[in-house]
Amino acid sequence: MSTIGIAWSNVTGQGDWARDAAGALAMGDDLAMSIWMSLFTDRRAAQDDRLTDGSEDRRGWWADAYADVPIGSRLWLLDRAVRSDETLRRAEAYAREALAWLVTDGVAARVEVSAQWAPPTSWCCALPCSTATGAVTISASIGPGREPETCRSPGRPSRI
């Protein structure tokens, strides 16, 4: 079964429903959509996470109060992070945490995460995932100063 596609903008750092040339909703790749939803739904911040926006809002999806395992990622905590090796390490850890369910639930055979700095100030996260029926790699430029030319457009995941 196909899902509605998500078109990701590296410029704005936001996703929206993908549309075809006629303006109708476009179908997406199920694995890619699962990855997008896992990465860019805000997971509730842990009690020891430092909130960088000065608020007390730990975000999160309301239904996680009833779930054994929360959905989403804590990548949102890096919106104002400084450019450092520690930030890249946290980006990779947050992405792995958000995508772990893919392997646990048998959706993907493996998930690899790699974050690197993309000039001048954003970071790029490459996420190869493989399943029994194929594989998909998604890349996104995330953070302030997003540069659309530094990462492949994840709106059209590449098959590997």
N, C-alpha and C positions, 0 to 999 in steps of 0.2 A: 504494500500500500504506500502510495506517495503522500508526502505532506506538502503544504504550501511552502514555497521557497522563501528564504530570507536574503535580502540584498544588503550587504554590509558596506558602509561608507567609511573608508579609512580617513577621510577628511573630517567628518563630524564625529566619528567614533560611535555611530548608531546604526542599528539595523531596522529594516522596515520590510513589509511584505513585498516580495518580488513580483514584478508585473511583466507581462509579455508586451510585444510591440503594439498590440491592440488595446492594452490597458487592463486586460483581465489578469487575475491572479495566476502566477506561474507555479508549476509544481517544482519541488525541490528534491534533493537527495536525502533519504531518511537519515542516514548516518551523519551527514553534514548538518542537518537541522538539529539532530540530537546534540551534536557538539556545540553549535551556536547557542542553543537554549541552556546547556550546561555552563558554558563560559560566561554568558552575558545576562543571566538572571542573577540578581544579587543574593548571595548567601548571607545569612546573618553573621555578623562579625562575632568572633569568639570574645569571651570576657577579657582576655589579655591582649586583644588587638588594640592598637593605638588608632583612634579615629582622627583623620587628618583634616577634616572639614570644620573642626571646632564645635561640632554638635554632639549630642548624646544619642543620635539615631544610629542604631546598629543594623538597620535595614533588614533585609530578609523577606522571604515569601511567607505570608500568613499561614498557609497550609503546612509548612514545616513543623508547626507546633503539634501536628498529628502524625508526623512521619518518623520512621526509624532513622532514616538517613536524609539530611536536608539536600535540596537541589541548589544548583547555582554555584557561583564561585565568589571568592573574596578579592578578585582582581580589582574591584572598585576601590579597595583600600589603597591602591597604588596611584590613583588619579593625581595626587600631588606629591608623589615620591620623588626623591632626588635621583639623579643619574649616578648609579653605583652598581657594583657587582652584587651587593646585597639586594637591591631592588630586582635585578634579574633573577636571582635565586628565589626570591619570594614569588615572583611572577610564575616561574616554573612550578614551584610547590603548590601554589593556588590552582594552577591549571590542572596539575596531576590530581589534586584532591577533588576537583569538580568533575573530572572525567573517569575517576576510578570505577564508578558504577558500570561503565561500558564493558569493562573486562569482568567484573564481579557477576554481572547479569548475563554474560555470554554474548553481548551485542558486538563486541570487538575482541579479536584475538590478542591485540596489543595496542597500547597507546604510547606514543613517544611525544615528549614536549621539549621544545628548545626555544629559549628566549634570547634575543640579542638586541643591542641598541641599533636603532635606525636613525640616521641623521635627520635633523639635528638633535631633537630631544625626545622623540617617541621611542617605543620599543616594539619589536616585532616578535610575535609568537608563532612558530611553525608547529603544526600538530598532525603528524602522520598517524592514521589509524587504519588497521587492517581487519577485515572480517573474512569469513569463509567464502563470501561471494565477491570480494573485491577490496579495494582500499581507497581512502580519500585523504588528501592533505589539505589542510586549511591554514592560511596565514592571515594574520590581522595586525595592522599597525595600531597600537593602543597607547594612550597617554597624551599629554599635551604636545603640541607641535607635530601632530600626525602628518605624515608624508605619504601621499597616495602612491608615489612611484617606488617606494622602498620595499613594499610587500606586494606579492601577487594578489590580485583582487579575489577575496574569498567568496564573493557572491557567486562565482562559478568555480566550485571546487575541482581540483585536478585529480584525475584518476591515476593511481600509480600501480 
